């Protein structure tokens, strides 16, 4: 009898584990989790439902200054104040070259990427000739002199890819 109870318990445990893992997988409707760590202005770690290991997420559509670049620390701190420790919605299916989930992240219904760009804390992610999904917000932030586009920065804002090409990675 104990053999059957063990088998039943293992099957039930495996089913529960599969259900938790499936809820943490990106889907068309997304999933919610708690932001456990803010790496920089465009990368966060989110603990999925069920308490699994946090998922490394690159916020889709933005490129924040490198942490060692002018505006990098301010970008990270603002994102930390906004969503650190908070429950967010994650919508993503693809991973980048570093294994991070590329995802749209929203907090209380607000698109976090859009917010970051509108505050002058990140650029709308450019790809070749495409200006990115938040080009309008970026133009407005630049015109208003916000964040990385502020005259107080002392030097013109440098797009992160160009910064990395000139100075290498901060890590």
MDTraj code that builds the backbone (N, CA, C; nanometers):
import mdtraj as md
import numpy as np

residues = "UNK UNK UNK UNK UNK UNK UNK UNK UNK UNK UNK UNK UNK UNK UNK UNK UNK UNK UNK UNK UNK UNK UNK UNK UNK UNK UNK UNK UNK UNK UNK UNK UNK UNK UNK UNK UNK UNK UNK UNK UNK UNK UNK UNK UNK UNK UNK UNK UNK UNK UNK UNK UNK UNK UNK UNK UNK UNK UNK UNK UNK UNK UNK UNK UNK UNK UNK UNK UNK UNK UNK UNK UNK UNK UNK UNK UNK UNK UNK UNK UNK UNK UNK UNK UNK UNK UNK UNK UNK UNK UNK UNK UNK UNK UNK UNK UNK UNK UNK UNK UNK UNK UNK UNK UNK UNK UNK UNK UNK UNK UNK UNK UNK UNK UNK UNK UNK UNK UNK UNK UNK UNK UNK UNK UNK UNK UNK UNK UNK UNK UNK UNK UNK UNK UNK UNK UNK UNK UNK UNK UNK UNK UNK UNK UNK UNK UNK UNK UNK UNK UNK UNK UNK UNK UNK UNK UNK UNK UNK UNK UNK UNK UNK UNK UNK UNK UNK UNK UNK UNK UNK".split()
xyz = np.array([
    [0.0825, -0.1200, 0.0000],
    [0.0000, 0.0000, 0.0000],
    [0.0868, 0.1262, 0.0000],
    [0.1944, 0.1281, 0.0764],
    [0.2776, 0.2477, 0.0816],
    [0.3426, 0.2757, -0.0534],
    [0.3722, 0.1706, -0.1317],
    [0.4290, 0.1898, -0.2648],
    [0.3335, 0.2723, -0.3509],
    [0.2047, 0.2372, -0.3494],
    [0.1058, 0.3087, -0.4288],
    [0.0873, 0.4521, -0.3813],
    [0.0957, 0.4723, -0.2502],
    [0.0853, 0.6082, -0.1973],
    [0.2044, 0.6931, -0.2429],
    [0.3232, 0.6335, -0.2425],
    [0.4422, 0.7057, -0.2889],
    [0.4296, 0.7421, -0.4364],
    [0.3869, 0.6454, -0.5174],
    [0.3705, 0.6711, -0.6610],
    [0.2664, 0.7821, -0.6811],
    [0.1546, 0.7737, -0.6101],
    [0.0500, 0.8746, -0.6217],
    [0.1031, 1.0128, -0.5806],
    [0.1793, 1.0176, -0.4708],
    [0.2358, 1.1441, -0.4232],
    [0.3333, 1.2016, -0.5252],
    [0.4165, 1.1155, -0.5855],
    [0.5122, 1.1636, -0.6858],
    [0.4406, 1.2152, -0.8101],
    [0.3361, 1.1463, -0.8527],
    [0.2591, 1.1910, -0.9694],
    [0.1906, 1.3239, -0.9382],
    [0.1335, 1.3351, -0.8207],
    [0.0672, 1.4600, -0.7817],
    [0.1674, 1.5739, -0.7730],
    [0.2846, 1.5480, -0.7163],
    [0.3889, 1.6496, -0.7060],
    [0.4370, 1.6920, -0.8443],
    [0.4583, 1.5968, -0.9325],
    [0.5027, 1.6277, -1.0694],
    [0.3978, 1.7118, -1.1412],
    [0.2715, 1.6794, -1.1222],
    [0.1635, 1.7574, -1.1844],
    [0.1595, 1.8993, -1.1316],
    [0.1760, 1.9155, -1.0016],
    [0.1765, 2.0493, -0.9411],
    [0.2962, 2.1296, -0.9900],
    [0.4128, 2.0643, -0.9984],
    [0.5323, 2.1322, -1.0474],
    [0.5141, 2.1760, -1.1927],
    [0.4603, 2.0899, -1.2752],
    [0.4363, 2.1242, -1.4162],
    [0.3404, 2.2418, -1.4272],
    [0.2393, 2.2462, -1.3408],
    [0.1430, 2.3557, -1.3440],
    [0.2102, 2.4886, -1.3063],
    [0.2962, 2.4868, -1.2041],
    [0.3688, 2.6073, -1.1634],
    [0.4615, 2.6529, -1.2749],
    [0.5347, 2.5584, -1.3360],
    [0.6263, 2.5934, -1.4433],
    [0.5509, 2.6493, -1.5629],
    [0.4371, 2.5896, -1.5954],
    [0.3580, 2.6392, -1.7091],
    [0.3074, 2.7801, -1.6830],
    [0.2708, 2.8110, -1.5581],
    [0.2217, 2.9458, -1.5285],
    [0.3333, 3.0484, -1.5354],
    [0.4588, 3.0049, -1.5194],
    [0.5712, 3.0979, -1.5266],
    [0.6176, 3.1199, -1.6699],
    [0.5772, 3.0335, -1.7619],
    [0.6173, 3.0481, -1.9008],
    [0.5425, 3.1641, -1.9645],
    [0.6103, 3.2395, -2.0491],
    [0.5427, 3.3465, -2.1195],
    [0.4324, 3.2901, -2.2072],
    [0.3241, 3.3604, -2.2138],
    [0.2135, 3.3203, -2.3001],
    [0.1551, 3.4456, -2.3619],
    [0.0585, 3.4245, -2.4486],
    [-0.0043, 3.5391, -2.5150],
    [-0.0660, 3.6331, -2.4121],
    [-0.1207, 3.5764, -2.3040],
    [-0.1839, 3.6600, -2.2022],
    [-0.0849, 3.7096, -2.0978],
    [0.0351, 3.6506, -2.0955],
    [0.1369, 3.6939, -2.0007],
    [0.1223, 3.6273, -1.8657],
    [0.2056, 3.6697, -1.7740],
    [0.2047, 3.6184, -1.6380],
    [0.2468, 3.7306, -1.5445],
    [0.2144, 3.7147, -1.4180],
    [0.2532, 3.8177, -1.3213],
    [0.3558, 3.7609, -1.2258],
    [0.4400, 3.8496, -1.1763],
    [0.5407, 3.8099, -1.0805],
    [0.5913, 3.9323, -1.0069],
    [0.6751, 3.9100, -0.9089],
    [0.7272, 4.0184, -0.8266],
    [0.8707, 4.0492, -0.8681],
    [0.8995, 4.1774, -0.8869],
    [1.0346, 4.2210, -0.9228],
    [1.1223, 4.2042, -0.7995],
    [1.2228, 4.1168, -0.8111],
    [1.3119, 4.0888, -0.6987],
    [1.4423, 4.1670, -0.7074],
    [1.4782, 4.2098, -0.8285],
    [1.6051, 4.2800, -0.8454],
    [1.6016, 4.3626, -0.9732],
    [1.6597, 4.4817, -0.9667],
    [1.6744, 4.5668, -1.0843],
    [1.8234, 4.5704, -1.1157],
    [1.8611, 4.5106, -1.2272],
    [2.0014, 4.5008, -1.2669],
    [2.0505, 4.6359, -1.3184],
    [1.9720, 4.6936, -1.4094],
    [2.0014, 4.8255, -1.4648],
    [1.8705, 4.8817, -1.5191],
    [1.8776, 4.9851, -1.6006],
    [1.7557, 5.0519, -1.6464],
    [1.6711, 4.9756, -1.7449],
    [1.7186, 4.8616, -1.7946],
    [1.6363, 4.7834, -1.8869],
    [1.6368, 4.6329, -1.8577],
    [1.6936, 4.5926, -1.7463],
    [1.6988, 4.4505, -1.7111],
    [1.6575, 4.4311, -1.5660],
    [1.5624, 4.3400, -1.5462],
    [1.5106, 4.3119, -1.4125],
    [1.5027, 4.1614, -1.3912],
    [1.4833, 4.1218, -1.2667],
    [1.4574, 3.9821, -1.2331],
    [1.3190, 3.9775, -1.1685],
    [1.2365, 3.8857, -1.2181],
    [1.0987, 3.8747, -1.1708],
    [1.0727, 3.7320, -1.1249],
    [1.0257, 3.7196, -1.0007],
    [0.9910, 3.5878, -0.9471],
    [0.8510, 3.5519, -0.9973],
    [0.8414, 3.4404, -1.0715],
    [0.7114, 3.3996, -1.1262],
    [0.6204, 3.3399, -1.0186],
    [0.4945, 3.3142, -1.0540],
    [0.4022, 3.2528, -0.9588],
    [0.4581, 3.1197, -0.9088],
    [0.4304, 3.0888, -0.7872],
    [0.4757, 2.9624, -0.7307],
    [0.6110, 2.9707, -0.6644],
    [0.6745, 3.0882, -0.6704],
    [0.8005, 3.1067, -0.6007],
    [0.9214, 3.0467, -0.6682],
    [0.9113, 3.0152, -0.7974],
    [1.0277, 2.9632, -0.8702],
    [1.1408, 3.0647, -0.8712],
    [1.2542, 3.0222, -0.9245],
    [1.3717, 3.1077, -0.9401],
    [1.3344, 3.2294, -1.0261],
    [1.3804, 3.3492, -0.9880],
    [1.3486, 3.4687, -1.0676],
    [1.3965, 3.4562, -1.2119],
    [1.3170, 3.5115, -1.3021],
    [1.3451, 3.5109, -1.4451],
    [1.4128, 3.6432, -1.4807],
    [1.5237, 3.6351, -1.5535],
    [1.5937, 3.7549, -1.5991],
    [1.5198, 3.8090, -1.7216],
    [1.4792, 3.9352, -1.7154],
    [1.3974, 3.9962, -1.8204],
    [1.4626, 4.1228, -1.8727],
    [1.4735, 4.1314, -2.0029],
    [1.5167, 4.2536, -2.0714],
    [1.3888, 4.3218, -2.1173],
    [1.3660, 4.4445, -2.0717],
    [1.2434, 4.5164, -2.1071],
    [1.2461, 4.5469, -2.2562],
    [1.1471, 4.4962, -2.3250],
    [1.1377, 4.5097, -2.4703],
    [1.1163, 4.6555, -2.5120],
    [1.1882, 4.6955, -2.6159],
    [1.1639, 4.8249, -2.6777],
    [1.2453, 4.9402, -2.6236],
    [1.3313, 4.9149, -2.5235],
    [1.4115, 5.0247, -2.4689],
    [1.5581, 4.9840, -2.4595],
    [1.6427, 5.0847, -2.4515],
    [1.7850, 5.0640, -2.4255],
    [1.8270, 5.1717, -2.3273],
    [1.8555, 5.1308, -2.2056],
    [1.8936, 5.2251, -2.1002],
    [2.0442, 5.2446, -2.1011],
    [2.0916, 5.3558, -2.0449],
    [2.2363, 5.3764, -2.0372],
    [2.3026, 5.2638, -1.9584],
    [2.4241, 5.2314, -1.9984],
    [2.5024, 5.1334, -1.9225],
    [2.5197, 5.1865, -1.7807],
    [2.5340, 5.0991, -1.6840],
    [2.5428, 5.1385, -1.5434],
    [2.6622, 5.2305, -1.5180],
    [2.7719, 5.2143, -1.5949],
    [2.8906, 5.2983, -1.5780],
    [2.8885, 5.4219, -1.6690],
    [2.7812, 5.4387, -1.7421],
    [2.7645, 5.5502, -1.8351],
    [2.6862, 5.6620, -1.7663],
    [2.7057, 5.7845, -1.8109],
    [2.6279, 5.8962, -1.7553],
    [2.4791, 5.8639, -1.7647],
    [2.4099, 5.8768, -1.6539],
    [2.2665, 5.8486, -1.6486],
    [2.2329, 5.7042, -1.6162],
    [2.3310, 5.6156, -1.6165],
    [2.3053, 5.4734, -1.5918],
    [2.2546, 5.4446, -1.4517],
    [2.3202, 5.5020, -1.3517],
    [2.2780, 5.4788, -1.2127],
    [2.1407, 5.5407, -1.1871],
    [2.1165, 5.6594, -1.2418],
    [1.9868, 5.7260, -1.2237],
    [1.8752, 5.6448, -1.2892],
    [1.9038, 5.5872, -1.4046],
    [1.8059, 5.5047, -1.4747],
    [1.7693, 5.3826, -1.3902],
    [1.8697, 5.3146, -1.3385],
    [1.8465, 5.1968, -1.2550],
    [1.7685, 5.2333, -1.1291],
    [1.8096, 5.3410, -1.0625],
    [1.7432, 5.3816, -0.9378],
    [1.5970, 5.4186, -0.9612],
    [1.5682, 5.4868, -1.0714],
    [1.4293, 5.5248, -1.1009],
    [1.3438, 5.4011, -1.1258],
    [1.3986, 5.3052, -1.2003],
    [1.3243, 5.1815, -1.2261],
    [1.3039, 5.1038, -1.0962],
    [1.4050, 5.1034, -1.0100],
    [1.3943, 5.0357, -0.8807],
    [1.2842, 5.1006, -0.7957],
    [1.2809, 5.2332, -0.7916],
    [1.1770, 5.3029, -0.7143],
    [1.0379, 5.2747, -0.7712],
    [1.0293, 5.2657, -0.9025],
    [0.8996, 5.2462, -0.9688],
    [0.8454, 5.1047, -0.9483],
    [0.9299, 5.0011, -0.9736],
    [0.8753, 4.8654, -0.9737],
    [0.9466, 4.7673, -0.8802],
    [1.0534, 4.8081, -0.8146],
    [1.1241, 4.7177, -0.7237],
    [1.0312, 4.6647, -0.6155],
    [1.0255, 4.5329, -0.5999],
    [0.9393, 4.4706, -0.4988],
    [0.7924, 4.4678, -0.5350],
    [0.7578, 4.5153, -0.6536],
    [0.6177, 4.5241, -0.6953],
    [0.5798, 4.4076, -0.7868],
    [0.4499, 4.3806, -0.7924],
    [0.3973, 4.2788, -0.8847],
    [0.3773, 4.3447, -1.0204],
    [0.4335, 4.2820, -1.1228],
    [0.4241, 4.3328, -1.2594],
    [0.3651, 4.2252, -1.3496],
    [0.3165, 4.2687, -1.4656],
    [0.2720, 4.1761, -1.5704],
    [0.3838, 4.1661, -1.6725],
    [0.4098, 4.0441, -1.7179],
    [0.5176, 4.0169, -1.8120],
    [0.4570, 3.9523, -1.9363],
    [0.4873, 4.0111, -2.0533],
    [0.4403, 3.9573, -2.1812],
    [0.5603, 3.9400, -2.2719],
    [0.6031, 3.8171, -2.2919],
    [0.7170, 3.7921, -2.3786],
    [0.7284, 3.6463, -2.4154],
    [0.7920, 3.6213, -2.5300],
    [0.8080, 3.4838, -2.5766],
    [0.9507, 3.4514, -2.6172],
    [1.0273, 3.5521, -2.6556],
    [1.1597, 3.5292, -2.7112],
    [1.2690, 3.5675, -2.6124],
    [1.3862, 3.5086, -2.6318],
    [1.5010, 3.5383, -2.5469],
    [1.6101, 3.6051, -2.6291],
    [1.6895, 3.6895, -2.5640],
    [1.8009, 3.7542, -2.6331],
    [1.9243, 3.6642, -2.6292],
    [2.0339, 3.7149, -2.6825],
    [2.1580, 3.6370, -2.6891],
    [2.2156, 3.6046, -2.5515],
    [2.1707, 3.6740, -2.4479],
    [2.2202, 3.6513, -2.3121],
    [2.1248, 3.5634, -2.2304],
    [2.0202, 3.5106, -2.2952],
    [1.9259, 3.4228, -2.2274],
    [1.8156, 3.4945, -2.1524],
    [1.8116, 3.6278, -2.1624],
    [1.7061, 3.7031, -2.0935],
    [1.5782, 3.6968, -2.1755],
    [1.4662, 3.6901, -2.1070],
    [1.3369, 3.6967, -2.1732],
    [1.3146, 3.8403, -2.2199],
    [1.2879, 3.8593, -2.3486],
    [1.2530, 3.9918, -2.4001],
    [1.1036, 4.0088, -2.3782],
    [1.0646, 4.1051, -2.2971],
    [0.9241, 4.1133, -2.2597],
    [0.8788, 4.2569, -2.2364],
    [0.7534, 4.2800, -2.2677],
    [0.6873, 4.4041, -2.2295],
    [0.6490, 4.3843, -2.0829],
    [0.6806, 4.4822, -2.0017],
    [0.6520, 4.4749, -1.8583],
    [0.5580, 4.5889, -1.8240],
    [0.4516, 4.5576, -1.7533],
    [0.3601, 4.6646, -1.7128],
    [0.3371, 4.6584, -1.5622],
    [0.3166, 4.7759, -1.5056],
    [0.2931, 4.7905, -1.3617],
    [0.1674, 4.8747, -1.3442],
    [0.0668, 4.8157, -1.2794],
    [-0.0623, 4.8818, -1.2604],
    [-0.1179, 4.9316, -1.3936],
    [-0.1011, 4.8512, -1.4972],
    [-0.1555, 4.8827, -1.6288],
    [-0.0705, 4.9767, -1.7131],
    [0.0386, 5.0279, -1.6575],
    [0.1250, 5.1212, -1.7303],
    [0.2438, 5.0473, -1.7901],
    [0.2728, 5.0741, -1.9163],
    [0.3854, 5.0152, -1.9875],
    [0.5146, 5.0735, -1.9300],
    [0.5943, 4.9897, -1.8655],
    [0.7164, 5.0353, -1.7989],
    [0.8190, 5.0885, -1.8980],
    [0.8327, 5.0253, -2.0131],
    [0.9255, 5.0734, -2.1151],
    [0.8891, 5.2126, -2.1630],
    [0.7618, 5.2336, -2.1890],
    [0.7133, 5.3656, -2.2325],
    [0.7426, 5.4700, -2.1244],
    [0.7189, 5.4330, -1.9980],
    [0.7432, 5.5256, -1.8878],
    [0.8910, 5.5624, -1.8802],
    [0.9790, 5.4627, -1.8913],
    [1.1235, 5.4887, -1.8837],
    [1.1674, 5.5874, -1.9917],
    [1.1219, 5.5667, -2.1141],
    [1.1600, 5.6554, -2.2241],
    [1.0987, 5.7936, -2.2053],
    [0.9728, 5.8011, -2.1639],
    [0.9061, 5.9311, -2.1476],
    [0.9699, 6.0159, -2.0378],
    [1.0377, 5.9495, -1.9425],
    [1.1059, 6.0215, -1.8339],
    [1.2500, 6.0580, -1.8693],
    [1.2946, 6.0185, -1.9893],
    [1.4325, 6.0445, -2.0293],
    [1.5307, 5.9526, -1.9595],
    [1.4859, 5.8321, -1.9227],
    [1.5703, 5.7360, -1.8512],
    [1.6219, 5.6245, -1.9416],
    [1.5740, 5.6222, -2.0659],
    [1.6146, 5.5209, -2.1632],
    [1.5805, 5.5716, -2.3029],
    [1.6415, 5.5075, -2.4013],
    [1.6111, 5.5362, -2.5410],
    [1.5089, 5.4361, -2.5910],
    [1.4337, 5.4749, -2.6935],
    [1.3521, 5.3803, -2.7671],
    [1.4500, 5.2934, -2.8454],
    [1.4405, 5.1628, -2.8307],
    [1.5396, 5.0716, -2.8895],
    [1.5401, 5.0830, -3.0418],
    [1.6545, 5.1196, -3.0966],
    [1.6708, 5.1335, -3.2420],
    [1.7231, 5.0030, -3.2996],
    [1.6719, 4.9696, -3.4146],
    [1.7237, 4.8540, -3.4885],
    [1.7319, 4.8949, -3.6341],
    [1.8546, 4.9056, -3.6810],
    [1.8826, 4.9532, -3.8172],
    [1.8158, 5.0887, -3.8366],
    [1.7268, 5.1013, -3.9327],
    [1.6634, 5.2309, -3.9609],
    [1.5365, 5.2541, -3.8784],
    [1.4928, 5.1542, -3.8048],
    [1.3694, 5.1648, -3.7258],
    [1.3959, 5.2414, -3.5963],
    [1.3157, 5.3423, -3.5691],
    [1.3359, 5.4292, -3.4522],
    [1.2904, 5.3663, -3.3212],
    [1.2218, 5.2541, -3.3271],
    [1.1781, 5.1874, -3.2056],
    [1.0351, 5.2228, -3.1682],
    [0.9782, 5.1466, -3.0753],
    [0.8364, 5.1620, -3.0412],
    [0.8019, 5.2882, -2.9622],
    [0.9020, 5.3511, -2.9025],
    [0.8739, 5.4687, -2.8194],
    [0.9422, 5.5936, -2.8743],
    [0.9515, 5.6029, -3.0051],
    [1.0195, 5.7153, -3.0699],
    [0.9534, 5.8484, -3.0350],
    [0.8226, 5.8508, -3.0279],
    [0.7505, 5.9747, -2.9947],
    [0.7859, 6.0187, -2.8530],
    [0.7842, 5.9250, -2.7596],
    [0.8175, 5.9560, -2.6206],
    [0.9625, 6.0039, -2.6093],
    [1.0505, 5.9440, -2.6876],
    [1.1906, 5.9854, -2.6851],
    [1.2065, 6.1281, -2.7369],
    [1.1384, 6.1612, -2.8461],
    [1.1449, 6.2990, -2.8989],
    [1.0940, 6.3991, -2.7958],
    [0.9857, 6.3639, -2.7267],
    [0.9288, 6.4528, -2.6248],
    [1.0235, 6.4696, -2.5070],
    [1.0846, 6.3611, -2.4609],
    [1.1790, 6.3686, -2.3484],
    [1.3006, 6.4512, -2.3874],
    [1.3490, 6.4322, -2.5101],
    [1.4645, 6.5091, -2.5579],
    [1.4288, 6.6575, -2.5658],
    [1.3127, 6.6878, -2.6208],
    [1.2689, 6.8280, -2.6346],
    [1.2530, 6.8949, -2.4978],
    [1.2096, 6.8163, -2.3990],
    [1.1895, 6.8701, -2.2641],
    [1.3191, 6.8693, -2.1822],
    [1.4241, 6.8104, -2.2358],
    [1.5518, 6.8046, -2.1647],
    [1.5469, 6.7182, -2.0405],
    [1.4755, 6.6068, -2.0471],
    [1.4612, 6.5191, -1.9308],
    [1.5730, 6.4157, -1.9224],
    [1.6113, 6.3810, -1.8018],
    [1.7026, 6.2705, -1.7756],
    [1.8306, 6.2741, -1.8572],
    [1.8515, 6.1711, -1.9384],
    [1.9734, 6.1590, -2.0185],
    [1.9871, 6.2701, -2.1211],
    [1.8791, 6.3406, -2.1491],
    [1.8808, 6.4495, -2.2466],
    [1.8943, 6.5861, -2.1801],
    [1.9149, 6.5853, -2.0488],
    [1.9257, 6.7085, -1.9718],
    [2.0594, 6.7785, -1.9982],
    [2.0557, 6.9100, -2.0017],
    [2.1792, 6.9876, -2.0161],
    [2.2688, 6.9669, -1.8941],
    [2.2100, 6.9302, -1.7806],
    [2.2863, 6.9068, -1.6576],
    [2.3796, 6.7860, -1.6714],
    [2.3551, 6.6997, -1.7703],
    [2.4429, 6.5846, -1.7929],
    [2.5831, 6.6303, -1.8306],
    [2.5935, 6.7515, -1.8874],
    [2.7241, 6.8068, -1.9214],
    [2.7771, 6.7659, -2.0569],
    [2.7279, 6.6563, -2.1102],
    [2.7705, 6.6097, -2.2422],
    [2.6493, 6.5519, -2.3138],
    [2.6532, 6.5500, -2.4453],
    [2.5402, 6.4921, -2.5191],
    [2.5195, 6.3446, -2.4824],
    [2.3950, 6.3037, -2.4814],
    [2.3621, 6.1642, -2.4511],
    [2.4212, 6.0736, -2.5585],
    [2.4798, 5.9625, -2.5154],
    [2.5406, 5.8662, -2.6073],
    [2.4599, 5.7374, -2.6008],
    [2.4114, 5.6928, -2.7170],
    [2.3331, 5.5698, -2.7238],
    [2.4184, 5.4541, -2.6692],
    [2.3625, 5.3658, -2.5859],
    [2.4396, 5.2600, -2.5205],
    [2.5240, 5.1730, -2.6146],
    [2.4719, 5.1370, -2.7303],
    [2.5505, 5.0538, -2.8230],
    [2.6766, 5.1276, -2.8672],
    [2.6642, 5.2571, -2.8907],
    [2.7803, 5.3374, -2.9291],
    [2.8778, 5.3487, -2.8115],
    [2.8238, 5.3664, -2.6908],
    [2.9073, 5.3730, -2.5706],
    [2.9881, 5.2433, -2.5547],
    [2.9208, 5.1278, -2.5698],
    [2.9887, 4.9985, -2.5556],
    [3.0976, 4.9829, -2.6619],
    [3.0704, 5.0320, -2.7824],
    [3.1678, 5.0214, -2.8903],
    [3.2935, 5.1027, -2.8566],
    [3.2728, 5.2184, -2.7942],
    [3.3861, 5.3071, -2.7611],
    [3.4585, 5.2655, -2.6326],
    [3.3820, 5.2184, -2.5329],
    [3.4390, 5.1947, -2.3997],
    [3.4341, 5.0498, -2.3529],
    [3.3638, 4.9647, -2.4231],
    [3.3459, 4.8276, -2.3781],
    [3.2327, 4.8180, -2.2782],
    [3.2065, 4.6975, -2.2324],
    [3.1005, 4.6737, -2.1361],
    [3.1435, 4.7162, -1.9966],
    [3.0490, 4.7525, -1.9148],
    [3.0783, 4.7918, -1.7763],
    [3.1124, 4.6700, -1.6908],
    [3.0713, 4.5540, -1.7316],
    [3.0853, 4.4343, -1.6478],
    [3.2109, 4.3591, -1.6776],
])
top = md.Topology()
chain = top.add_chain()
for i, resn in enumerate(residues, 1):
    res = top.add_residue(resn, chain, resSeq=i)
    for name in ("N", "CA", "C"):
        top.add_atom(name, md.element.get_by_symbol(name[0]), res)
traj = md.Trajectory(xyz[None], top)
